[in-house]
Amino acid sequence: MTPFDRDAVRSFRFVRCGFDAATGIARLVYAFDDGPELVETVTVPGAPFELDAARARAAEQALRLLHLIAGVSYYKAAVPGEIRIDSYAIDTETAALLEEIYLNGLGEFAYRNGLDLHGRIRFPALKPSPSRGGLGGDGFPVGGAEPHPHPGPPPEGEGEKQGGEGSRLHRHALVAIGGGKDSLVSIEALRRAGVAQTVTWIGGSQLIRACAERTGLPTLNIGRQLAPELFEYNRQGAWNGHIPVTAINSAIMVFAAVLLGADQVVFSNERSASYGSLIEGTGEVNHQWSKGWMFERDFGAHVQREVAADLHYYSLLRPLSELAVARQFAKSDRYDAHFSSCNRNFHLLGERPVGRWCGVCPKCHFVFLALAPFMPKPRLVAIFGRNLLDDPEQVPGYDALLEYQDHKPFECVGEGRESRAAMAALARRPEWKEDAIVKRFASEILPQLDAEELDIAPLLVVDDEHRIPPALWEQLRAHFAA
């Protein structure tokens, strides 16, 4: 294998993509310059898929979108100034969306590596050819494909048909589950609303599988295998760091929804995800940008414009803050022994916690704090196995969450004002106020804060900025506000 020199790379190529309906395997092929092909595979259970002409065109558009978004995992290895798309064309709106995703989704990556990607990421926009070529080597026609609607909802009794001539979309949601509290709140809300759903995850996490099975609902485990060369490139000094994984997972699930005939792809990103970390001298850097409203709005609109007019992509929790989600989760103990929001469980490489919670990462810190105002103390301590707020060694971690002498961590955690409001609420409660972290907050930090900004109630108000289908939102609004 030729050594990888990130500084010598001049171009990143989207070589081709294809899907084998007989096996359910999609192949996404990339390369740097004229180097070896990097082949990623995505496997959707349920093969063989029999797709009529309309569904096949939608699948082709969804696959191309996945190919383009998933390429961020490889592009970042060298961040070259030229991007090439070898086997199909994109229009200016698609190019603008991709540039937005790459620039913002790689914001933390660029900050940590001292890179400036502004003006560097340019996707080549050409009008798609109206003609279609023959079948390409990977199984889909090569050439332009115009946007189109899916077939409408099924006649009575035909909702579960998979494909073939005359196949129909059925009213069904693929709901992303990550093993944490947020997706479980969405799943239970959809269950309450009577929405048929399949609990869906990507990759081989046994923790997520156990959580999904605990729901008692149909499950779908999609496989994703990164090109093995990428890990070798990393060992040889490729640029490495955080990527917009939610954008990639969203594209994978949209592709799967087309294949399976589902009309909704549902994530569980709350409004707090839209706010990043304020870095002095740099500005805002959002670790979870692809969980934010800008991505959801623009990606969802693109899917309806270019893939299928009636395929709805939305986050069910967008109207809620992190604290409002925590309040909803605390209403039931069904998942206490099964969920985990500790990201160390989901690292591709490296050490993982022995239990479901490491107890020392920003996610553990925040989830403990967010649940504390809404949950009996013995129940919360039992979930984590210890009281994180009575451990003086956790002071620096909680200071970061509070944005006290530090910026918000590069993690999927709530806003600083949410952490401050939650801590202020605990400082008034007899069962919490003597714990080390809470006591220090009350004596050292609280006197410096504006008391009017520490009320939890305004943070629990539902917001109107979301893509939730109106009829569903009418059913759920009162539930989320209660």
PyMOL commands that set and color helices and strands:
alter all, ss='L'
color gray80, all
select helices_A, chain A and resi 6-8+53-70+72-75+92-105+107-113+181-193+206-214+229-235+245-260+271-274+289-291+293-307+322-329+343-346+362-374+377-384+388-390+392-402+416-427+436-448+451-453+457-460+470-481
alter helices_A, ss='H'
color red, helices_A
select strands_A, chain A and resi 11-20+25-32+38-43+82-85+132-135+141-143+170-176+197-202+219-225+262-267+277-279+283-285+312-315
alter strands_A, ss='S'
color yellow, strands_A
deselect
rebuild
show_as cartoon
